[in-house]
Every structure is written in structure tokens, then in C-alpha cells.
Amino acid sequence: MKIMFQEILVRQINFFIEEKGRKIGRATLLFGHNDLHDKPFGLLEDVFVVEDMRGQGIGDALVKRVIKEAKKSCYKLIATSRHSKQVVHGWYQRRGFSDHGTEFRIDF
């Protein structure tokens, strides 16, 4: 048995909101490929709003824009959140995401 690999470059789109030259929010959409599907999957990553601007709909606007972009070409969109962030979990669920499983990871 021989393990083979194929390197594939990942496409990503960085979204951000600026106000008066200051970046106040950002989100990233990464596209991954899986041979079991004709379309790529999307990974919503790095959703962040500066602390003094939270609660004003900036994160909502960013996530809505990412969802709109992902719908154009992806078969699913994944978002992850730490177990300790229960408020964030509810925030994602109100935007149409469902709790679909557990994330496992290794930090290097």
C-alpha cells in the first residue's frame, strides 16, 4: 500500500467592513474540495468585529454576505465555534446554521 497525495490550492475570499479607514469587522470564506461532491464546501472562518462596534449588526451583515457568496457554488457551508462560546452558538443558529456535530482538532 502506498499513500499518495494531490496538492490543491485553496481559494478564499476575505470580507471586511471599514468605517472611516478603520477595519471594524472581517470574515473569511474558504473553499475546500471533496471528491464525493461535484461542488466545493465552504468554511466560514475568522468572523470578528472589534469590541466597541459589536451589537450593531456588523457580524450579521458579514455572515449574510458570506452565505450569499457560498450559495453560488458550494454544497454546504461550515462554521465552527468553541464549546465555551454558547452565546455565539445561538447567534449562528439564528442565522440558519444547525449544530451538526463536534469538531476535533490538533494544534501544532
C-alpha positions in Angstrom: 0.0 0.0 0.0 1.3 3.4 -0.9 -0.1 6.7 0.4 -0.5 9.2 -2.4 -1.4 12.9 -2.3 -2.5 15.6 -4.6 -1.9 19.2 -3.7 -4.8 21.6 -4.4 -4.6 25.3 -4.0 -7.4 26.6 -1.8 -9.4 29.6 -2.9 -10.5 32.1 -0.2 -12.4 35.3 -0.1 -11.8 37.8 2.6 -14.7 40.1 3.5 -14.3 43.2 5.7 -16.2 46.3 6.7 -14.4 49.6 7.1 -15.6 52.8 8.8 -13.5 55.9 8.5 -10.5 53.9 7.3 -10.6 51.5 10.2 -11.4 47.8 9.7 -14.2 47.1 12.2 -15.2 43.6 11.0 -14.0 40.7 9.0 -14.9 37.2 7.9 -13.2 34.6 5.6 -14.8 32.1 3.2 -12.5 29.2 2.4 -13.4 26.7 -0.4 -12.5 23.1 0.1 -12.8 20.2 -2.3 -14.0 16.6 -1.7 -14.2 14.0 -4.4 -17.5 12.8 -3.1 -19.2 16.0 -4.3 -19.3 17.9 -7.5 -19.2 21.3 -5.8 -16.8 22.6 -3.1 -17.8 23.1 0.5 -17.4 26.4 2.2 -15.8 27.1 5.6 -16.7 30.3 7.4 -13.6 31.3 9.3 -12.3 34.3 11.3 -15.6 36.1 11.9 -14.6 39.1 14.1 -16.0 42.5 15.0 -13.9 45.0 17.0 -15.2 45.1 20.6 -16.5 48.6 20.6 -18.6 48.0 17.5 -20.3 44.8 18.5 -24.1 44.6 18.7 -24.6 46.9 15.7 -25.3 44.2 13.0 -21.8 44.2 11.6 -21.2 40.5 12.2 -24.7 39.7 10.8 -24.0 41.7 7.6 -20.7 39.9 7.1 -22.2 36.4 7.7 -25.1 37.1 5.4 -22.7 38.2 2.7 -20.6 35.1 3.1 -23.7 32.9 3.0 -24.8 34.6 -0.2 -21.4 34.0 -1.8 -21.2 30.4 -0.7 -24.7 29.6 -2.1 -23.4 30.4 -5.6 -21.0 27.5 -5.7 -20.9 25.4 -2.5 -22.9 22.3 -1.5 -22.6 23.3 2.2 -21.2 26.0 4.5 -19.5 25.1 7.7 -18.9 27.3 10.7 -17.2 26.3 13.9 -17.3 27.7 17.4 -15.7 26.7 20.7 -17.8 24.9 23.3 -17.3 27.8 25.7 -19.0 30.2 23.3 -22.7 29.4 24.0 -23.8 32.9 23.1 -22.0 32.6 19.7 -23.7 29.2 19.1 -27.1 30.8 19.5 -26.0 33.7 17.2 -25.1 31.2 14.4 -28.3 29.2 14.9 -30.4 32.4 14.5 -28.6 32.8 11.1 -29.6 29.4 9.8 -26.8 27.2 11.0 -27.5 24.0 12.9 -25.5 22.2 15.5 -24.4 19.3 13.2 -21.5 17.6 15.1 -18.3 18.0 17.1 -15.1 19.5 15.8 -11.8 17.7 16.6 -8.5 19.4 16.2 -4.8 19.2 16.9 -3.0 22.4 17.5 0.7 22.5 16.3 
